[in-house]
Amino acid sequence: MVEKSILYIGNNKMNQFVLKQAIGKDYNIIMLGSYMEAVSKTSALIGRVSAVICCDEQFSNEMRVYGDDFVTKKYSETVPLIAMLPREIVEDHASAVYLSGYNEIIEMPYDPTYLRTKMKAVTEIYEKAKTESGGDSKDLEKRTKQLITVLSNCFTLIQFESADHIIRSKDLTHIIAETFADMYPEYGISQQDADYIGDAAALHDIGKALIPPSILFKAGKLTDDEFITMKQHTVKGVELLNRFGLDNSHKFFTYAFEIAKYHHERWDGKGYPDHLEGDQIPISAQIYSIIDVYNALIAERVYKSAIPYDQALSMIREGKTGVFPPKVLSAFNECESKMRAYLERSLNMKIETSGTVVTGS
């Protein structure tokens, strides 16, 4: 007996048939033929379904409006909204689809096995997040964990970032934030703040969901124009966070906004997107900026091999990857051995290093 249900919106009979053939054995599919009907019936159905799929031949205005309504009514907090569109439409409108509130995009035509795997992964992620957050609990800390779980796992599904990278970003940031707070109490960073900054780091590259795949996954060096587009992931990250209707009066969400937008700023003003200098850069972004580079250097990426650990440390300390805040660099040096021990545990390997430390000023 099929226990899970999916709400499907779309009036193309062939698309309905193909969907039933692909996942009809796994889900009870509730079919609605128009967005007008869907707007009036979603509230009654949302508690019964594991996902909502909007299938269209174009990214129509009705599809946009439905996405906006879905976000406004906070349905997306518990149920993923999935856009099913032709490949050529996705190539032209992917950013707009995400900004209209859709969590996932499935290109048509699709392989039935891929669709089954994708739907299973997406629905399980949301179910896991609801379980971890206590279901209907409105406690902010639990909802924060839910948000991080859902979004970071969605990034993994999009395949522009691995789950391990996201977890490392969070954990390494937490280590340096705690160290910075102890070394520089004048900044007023509490233990709770350090926890929030670490958690917010998991969302640092959320804006990459709106960067064209041809640029995001390019194996070679980006052209000047492509790099300009890539740099837009910082401001697009804020756009996406705004779309989720988050309360940025709370510190966690403030840190998430700051880190998403400003983690590529540099102490000397040569970063982006706003070329901020010194303490114009929010302290959360200052702290995460060095972890972003540290994590990237020692990891293998589609466009580069991993850099030897000692070489990565030298590049950071000698300013070869940009100028970092002196106090942040001092905190980095102070906790480097702790971060290295964490990496050895998480990667299950021994990192060979000379142990040389250059003290930041």
Salt bridges, closest charged atoms under 4 A:
GLU37 OE2 - LYS41 NZ 2.80
ASP68 OD1 - ARG243 NH2 2.76
ASP69 OD2 - LYS73 NZ 3.29
GLU77 OE2 - ARG143 NH2 2.57
GLU104 OE1 - LYS118 NZ 3.04
GLU107 OE1 - ARG87 NE 2.86
GLU124 OE2 - LYS120 NZ 2.81
GLU127 OE2 - LYS130 NZ 3.26
GLU161 OE2 - HIS165 NE2 3.66
ASP171 OD1 - LYS170 NZ 3.38
GLU178 OE2 - HIS174 NE2 3.71
GLU186 OE2 - LYS327 NZ 3.52
ASP193 OD1 - LYS251 NZ 3.14
ASP195 OD1 - HIS174 NE2 2.49
ASP199 OD2 - LYS145 NZ 3.00
ASP205 OD2 - HIS204 NE2 3.26
ASP205 OD2 - LYS208 NZ 3.19
ASP205 OD1 - HIS233 NE2 3.24
ASP205 OD1 - HIS263 NE2 3.28
GLU226 OE1 - LYS218 NZ 2.73
ASP274 OD2 - LYS261 NZ 3.69
ASP292 OD1 - HIS204 NE2 3.80
ASP292 OD2 - HIS264 NE2 3.95
GLU318 OE1 - LYS320 NZ 3.26
GLU336 OE2 - ARG340 NE 2.92
GLU344 OE2 - LYS350 NZ 3.79
